[in-house]
Amino acid sequence: MGLLAARKFLVFFFLFAIGFQNLNAQNSDSISDEVIYKDFKTEFMFEAKVKIGNMINVGESKRGVRRVIPITGGTFIGPKIKGEVLPGGEDWQLVRPDGDTELYARYLLKTDDGHVIQIINQVLMHMGTPTEGFYCRSVIDLEAPVDSHYDYLNHSVFIGTLNMPTLDQGEEPYVIIGVYKLL
């Protein structure tokens, strides 16, 4: 790193640290953490029907069982957005020694008006017990072109759901992903 880049980094870090301290002081003086995080609200953004290919079993690794599932296409639709899931993405999975599965999916959406949006979807699946039930939730990063009317997607946090429907005979495998903006 050059001297100029190092100076810029130090200035940024200093400003960030001061702002973070002020934010923490402000939060602790005015509102308790219990009130801030008590009732998150969400706004439905879209639902995607993501077609998937045959699983590639990578095998046992030092962290668990690795597998990869190709993303082969699909569609998505919501109140302000719709289009297709482009083929070529992948869902990298890790079945941990404790039985939970971590998913890291990366793929592209193409809106009906021609803009391409990158999706990174990190999921945790916990099979649970009969009393606690199945748990499957995700954190989703959307990266939209800044020169498009989808730029608003770059400025929020998104969470998601993952459903694996029962397939009819001969139906191509797919999953349903729900995407919600955290308000």
Buried (B, 14 or more C-beta within 10 A) or exposed (E): EEEEEEEEEEEEEEEEEEEEEEEEEEEEEEEEEEEEEEEEEBEEBBBBBBBBBEEBEEEEEEEBBBBBBBBBBBBBEBEEBBBBBBBEBBBBBBBEEEEBBBBBBBBBBBBEEEBBBBBBBBBBBBEEEEEEEEEBEBBBBBBBBEEBEBEEBBEEEBBBBBEEEEEEEEEEBBBBBBBBBEE
